[in-house]
Amino acid sequence: MFVDCLQDDRRDISVSRFKRHGILASIKISSQHRTVKAQVCLPEVPNKIKGWPGRIAEYESVMEWINAKSETKFTIDYRSRANLPD
């Protein structure tokens, strides 16, 4: 869902191909604490996507919805690698 928020165009869901190198920098999963923590690198997004503010707002909304419904809590750090303020 995070990647979907950042895309310029919506992908064809009948094709399941992914680039070998993407924006995911790291992921840590704790089954004991029921958490998933990922770090992504927005500067790796091709062509320096225009409209980041709107896409990030969509991402924040999606994450709020997921975390409200899920016992496992998800966090994605997109700020540190892009040098965005907290």
Secondary structure, DSSP 8 states (H G I E B T S, - for coil): -HHHHH-SS---TT-----SS-SEEEEEEETTTTEEEEEE-GGGSTT--TTHHHHHHHHHHHHHHHHHH-SSEEEEE-SGGGT---
